[in-house]
Amino acid sequence: MASLDLDKVLDKAWADKALPEILAAPASALKGVSDRDGELLKEAFGVKTVADLAELKYVRWAQALAALDAASK
């Protein structure tokens, strides 16, 4: 089973929340994503939540390309 240190990837206010609540949280719940960044993500891509960002096709494409590169080494 995969695990993740939520304190490292979430703002303090979100680190103790349940996963469904985190996924429904605004993208700015992620550490390093400001409220303004969240607004820009919404304007550019329609991303409103952490789950929306995870499902964004451009993110998935970039992850696939990085995985292909890693596998080729």
C-alpha positions as CSV (number, residue, x, y, z in Angstrom):
1,M,0.0,0.0,0.0
2,A,1.3,3.4,-0.9
3,S,1.8,6.1,1.7
4,L,2.5,9.8,1.7
5,D,3.6,12.2,4.4
6,L,0.7,14.7,4.2
7,D,2.6,17.3,6.2
8,K,5.1,17.5,3.3
9,V,2.5,18.0,0.6
10,L,-0.4,19.9,2.3
11,D,-0.7,23.2,4.1
12,K,-0.9,22.7,7.9
13,A,-4.7,23.4,7.9
14,W,-5.3,20.4,5.7
15,A,-2.8,17.8,7.0
16,D,-5.1,16.3,9.5
17,K,-8.2,16.1,7.2
18,A,-9.6,12.9,5.7
19,L,-8.7,12.0,2.1
20,P,-12.1,12.8,0.7
21,E,-12.0,16.2,2.3
22,I,-8.5,16.9,0.9
23,L,-9.5,15.9,-2.6
24,A,-12.5,18.3,-2.4
25,A,-10.2,21.1,-1.1
26,P,-9.1,23.9,-3.3
27,A,-5.8,23.4,-5.1
28,S,-4.3,25.9,-2.7
29,A,-4.5,23.3,0.0
30,L,-1.3,21.9,-1.6
31,K,1.9,23.2,-0.1
32,G,3.4,25.7,-2.4
33,V,0.2,26.5,-4.3
34,S,-1.0,30.0,-3.3
35,D,-4.5,31.3,-3.4
36,R,-3.6,33.2,-6.5
37,D,-2.1,30.1,-8.1
38,G,-5.4,28.4,-7.4
39,E,-7.3,31.2,-9.1
40,L,-5.0,31.0,-12.2
41,L,-5.5,27.2,-12.4
42,K,-9.2,27.7,-12.3
43,E,-9.1,30.4,-15.0
44,A,-6.7,28.4,-17.3
45,F,-7.9,24.9,-16.8
46,G,-11.1,24.9,-14.8
47,V,-9.3,23.3,-11.8
48,K,-11.2,24.0,-8.6
49,T,-10.1,21.2,-6.3
50,V,-7.1,18.9,-5.6
51,A,-9.0,16.1,-7.4
52,D,-9.5,18.3,-10.4
53,L,-5.8,19.0,-10.6
54,A,-5.0,15.3,-10.3
55,E,-7.4,14.5,-13.2
56,L,-6.1,17.3,-15.4
57,K,-5.1,15.7,-18.7
58,Y,-2.0,17.9,-19.0
59,V,-0.7,16.7,-15.6
60,R,-1.4,13.1,-16.6
61,W,0.4,13.5,-20.0
62,A,3.4,15.1,-18.2
63,Q,3.5,12.2,-15.7
64,A,3.4,9.7,-18.5
65,L,6.3,11.4,-20.3
66,A,8.4,11.5,-17.2
67,A,7.6,7.8,-16.5
68,L,8.7,6.9,-20.0
69,D,11.9,8.8,-19.6
70,A,12.6,7.1,-16.3
71,A,11.9,3.7,-17.8
72,S,14.3,4.3,-20.6
73,K,17.3,4.8,-18.4
